[in-house]
Amino acid sequence: MNRDNQLTRLRQTAAWDIIIIGGGASGLGTAIDAATRGYKTLLVEAVDFAKGTSSRSTKLVHGGVRYLEQGDISLVREALKERGLMAKNASHLVKNQSFVIPNYTWWGGYFYTIGLTIYDWLSGKLSLGSSSYISRKKTIELLPSVEQKGLVSGVIYHDGQFDDARLAVNMAQTAVENGACLVNYVKVVHLLKDRAGKVNGVVVEDQETKESFEIKAKVVINATGVFTNEILKMNNPEQQKTIVPSQGIHLVFDKSFLPSENALMVPKTSDGRVLFAVPWHDKVVVGTTDTLIKKESLEPIALEDEIKFVLETAQQYLAKKPTRADVLSVFAGLRPLAAPKSEGKSTKEVSRSHKVLVSKTGLISITGGKWTTYRKMAEEIIDKAIEVHNLPAKSCQTETVAIHGNKATSDSDRQNHLYVYGTDMNEIIALTKQEPALAEKLHPSYPYTLAEVVWAIRFEMARTIDDILSRRVRLLFLDARAALESAEKVATLLANELGHNEEWIESQLADFEVLANGYLLKEFQSQRSINICKTS
Ligand SMILES: Cc1cc2nc3c(=O)[nH]c(=O)nc-3n(C[C@H](O)[C@H](O)[C@H](O)COP(=O)(O)OP(=O)(O)OC[C@H]3O[C@@H](n4cnc5c(N)ncnc54)[C@H](O)[C@@H]3O)c2cc1C
């Protein structure tokens, strides 16, 4: 997957069947669906694949226990089927994760056991394991760091867990391998329309060279997540808002706060939401919140109230109480929620199910949804495109399409951190043998090597320090300070591989410092970048 080759294809193709705007879960899934049905497909992403919400999830492949409680059975059933397909088609990245709910009331154990038995039953043959009631003693055995004061019992259940941005990168590779053209750092700035007012293409701007192109297509699909309204406004300046962004944050802590293979699930926090503490890449990710936000942004910043809430809830359920000084990274993401029809509805009541909208101009937009259901959403979008635009009908193939890196036999060995590369793991080992200098670690405290950085530049279309440290190796999300300390090595490798000069390195480092500060709590932010922000 090489950007120059993809750009050349983009320039040399006179017209496409389908253009997809946005390279998050929804857009990438749609590109795979369209390409595997045989349509000439182009996807353009304004920044990097999964730069938006799709790198900022709780990393769960789940039916949504919460939606079951809300009685949304069809959403849960659909997501559970998709969970099973994702575990089969991207087995290198999706794993079976056991969750323990600690109960502090006599009735909690029975109540959640019944609910989760229904959850198992809805997943049918694709179940990841049965749920069961467990004693207080067993709960402590499975979650040694759980708060024991007042603990009565527990419930254990199973769901999936994954690496969201790595899956996005592998999905982009899968789409390319199936004939689609995908380019990052290419932004749609206008929609083109024919004389009848139907959308028949886009104007894009290459964000690296600032060059613009007109590109024609039979179908244009808007898969821009929280930026959906912007594209709808290009389509019709009178357009009302169809989505509202709702922010969720996560705090990342050292594994010692949850020294277990089991995740902890709190079904009802003090404000009635769900909170997870999930082991991820040898750390613990705790979240999330649900806060309506006025303005969408590519780098949303966690609010102090949200940080306080997650920290206090974690302190309530963990025996080793995390403090602000223990936060290794904080990341925020925006849910593209369908705008509620009635005023005053709270975010937790707004449906998480997706909607496919067709504008009078023929533009197709996808709103809402979950990572887990990306494949099903993509299938519906392309079915709609066939129906509305009279494309030659071809049936969906993706239930059986393996994602790049998928291993035919699932091997559970996750001891080597390179497991996330799946079938590419041996290629990275071979690269290190060919160029032994690349065996050097990126940071003394982490296993990531320079070979992974070079791999990401050569084969995964990484262009910036952020692309590498946020979405190829996930260091910014796991430990923001360590990511800052690794930035210079990454910048030097990028400059060598892509032919940039010293000035480019300096400006990349300055940009990354500002960005990484958003992942640190304010009292631990790097002072130099605060000064850069003040002067710029
Ligand atoms: C806090 C949080 C936790 C979540 N946890 C889970 C979970 O555990 N499991 C789960 O299943 N789901 C989860 N979700 C939901 C899931 O992450 C989202 O539904 C999904 O990532 C949305 O993907 P998307 O492609 O629609 O949007 P995005 O990932 O935001 O992608 C949109 C892309 O469009 C690009 N774009 C915008 N404008 C343009 C333009 N003009 N030209 C070109 N490109 C453009 C952006 O750069 C962006 O990359 C969570 C969501 C949040 C916020």
PDBQT file of the ligand as one rigid body, heavy atoms in Angstrom, charges set to zero:
ROOT
HETATM    1  C1  LIG A 601     -15.427   7.032  23.166  1.00  0.00    +0.000 C 
HETATM    2  C2  LIG A 601     -15.919   6.043  22.156  1.00  0.00    +0.000 A 
HETATM    3  C3  LIG A 601     -15.827   4.694  22.423  1.00  0.00    +0.000 A 
HETATM    4  C4  LIG A 601     -16.288   3.769  21.479  1.00  0.00    +0.000 A 
HETATM    5  N1  LIG A 601     -16.110   2.456  21.740  1.00  0.00    +0.000 NA
HETATM    6  C5  LIG A 601     -16.546   1.541  20.841  1.00  0.00    +0.000 A 
HETATM    7  C6  LIG A 601     -16.309   0.171  21.083  1.00  0.00    +0.000 A 
HETATM    8  O1  LIG A 601     -15.681  -0.213  22.075  1.00  0.00    +0.000 OA
HETATM    9  N2  LIG A 601     -16.775  -0.704  20.168  1.00  0.00    +0.000 N 
HETATM   10  C7  LIG A 601     -17.470  -0.310  19.058  1.00  0.00    +0.000 A 
HETATM   11  O2  LIG A 601     -17.923  -1.166  18.308  1.00  0.00    +0.000 OA
HETATM   12  N3  LIG A 601     -17.655   0.996  18.774  1.00  0.00    +0.000 NA
HETATM   13  C8  LIG A 601     -17.197   1.929  19.631  1.00  0.00    +0.000 A 
HETATM   14  N4  LIG A 601     -17.353   3.259  19.364  1.00  0.00    +0.000 N 
HETATM   15  C9  LIG A 601     -17.968   3.671  18.100  1.00  0.00    +0.000 C 
HETATM   16  C10 LIG A 601     -16.978   3.641  16.923  1.00  0.00    +0.000 C 
HETATM   17  O3  LIG A 601     -15.698   4.016  17.328  1.00  0.00    +0.000 OA
HETATM   18  C11 LIG A 601     -17.487   4.558  15.821  1.00  0.00    +0.000 C 
HETATM   19  O4  LIG A 601     -18.816   4.234  15.509  1.00  0.00    +0.000 OA
HETATM   20  C12 LIG A 601     -16.660   4.445  14.551  1.00  0.00    +0.000 C 
HETATM   21  O5  LIG A 601     -15.283   4.530  14.814  1.00  0.00    +0.000 OA
HETATM   22  C13 LIG A 601     -17.067   5.557  13.593  1.00  0.00    +0.000 C 
HETATM   23  O6  LIG A 601     -16.315   5.422  12.411  1.00  0.00    +0.000 OA
HETATM   24  P1  LIG A 601     -16.544   6.397  11.182  1.00  0.00    +0.000 P 
HETATM   25  O7  LIG A 601     -15.780   5.848  10.045  1.00  0.00    +0.000 OA
HETATM   26  O8  LIG A 601     -18.002   6.583  10.978  1.00  0.00    +0.000 OA
HETATM   27  O9  LIG A 601     -15.975   7.805  11.656  1.00  0.00    +0.000 OA
HETATM   28  P2  LIG A 601     -14.445   8.280  11.802  1.00  0.00    +0.000 P 
HETATM   29  O10 LIG A 601     -13.587   7.230  12.335  1.00  0.00    +0.000 OA
HETATM   30  O11 LIG A 601     -14.475   9.558  12.551  1.00  0.00    +0.000 OA
HETATM   31  O12 LIG A 601     -13.981   8.534  10.307  1.00  0.00    +0.000 OA
HETATM   32  C14 LIG A 601     -14.352   9.640   9.562  1.00  0.00    +0.000 C 
HETATM   33  C15 LIG A 601     -13.161  10.050   8.720  1.00  0.00    +0.000 C 
HETATM   34  O13 LIG A 601     -13.580  10.997   7.739  1.00  0.00    +0.000 OA
HETATM   35  C16 LIG A 601     -12.486  11.843   7.474  1.00  0.00    +0.000 C 
HETATM   36  N5  LIG A 601     -12.974  13.067   6.813  1.00  0.00    +0.000 N 
HETATM   37  C17 LIG A 601     -13.719  14.052   7.369  1.00  0.00    +0.000 A 
HETATM   38  N6  LIG A 601     -13.946  15.025   6.456  1.00  0.00    +0.000 NA
HETATM   39  C18 LIG A 601     -13.351  14.635   5.294  1.00  0.00    +0.000 A 
HETATM   40  C19 LIG A 601     -13.223  15.219   4.003  1.00  0.00    +0.000 A 
HETATM   41  N7  LIG A 601     -13.760  16.404   3.724  1.00  0.00    +0.000 N 
HETATM   42  N8  LIG A 601     -12.520  14.552   3.041  1.00  0.00    +0.000 NA
HETATM   43  C20 LIG A 601     -11.977  13.334   3.321  1.00  0.00    +0.000 A 
HETATM   44  N9  LIG A 601     -12.058  12.747   4.547  1.00  0.00    +0.000 NA
HETATM   45  C21 LIG A 601     -12.731  13.378   5.520  1.00  0.00    +0.000 A 
HETATM   46  C22 LIG A 601     -11.899  12.092   8.866  1.00  0.00    +0.000 C 
HETATM   47  O14 LIG A 601     -10.564  12.544   8.793  1.00  0.00    +0.000 OA
HETATM   48  C23 LIG A 601     -12.060  10.727   9.527  1.00  0.00    +0.000 C 
HETATM   49  O15 LIG A 601     -10.881   9.954   9.446  1.00  0.00    +0.000 OA
HETATM   50  C24 LIG A 601     -16.876   4.208  20.277  1.00  0.00    +0.000 A 
HETATM   51  C25 LIG A 601     -16.952   5.575  19.999  1.00  0.00    +0.000 A 
HETATM   52  C26 LIG A 601     -16.462   6.483  20.929  1.00  0.00    +0.000 A 
HETATM   53  C27 LIG A 601     -16.526   7.934  20.642  1.00  0.00    +0.000 C 
ENDROOT
TORSDOF 0
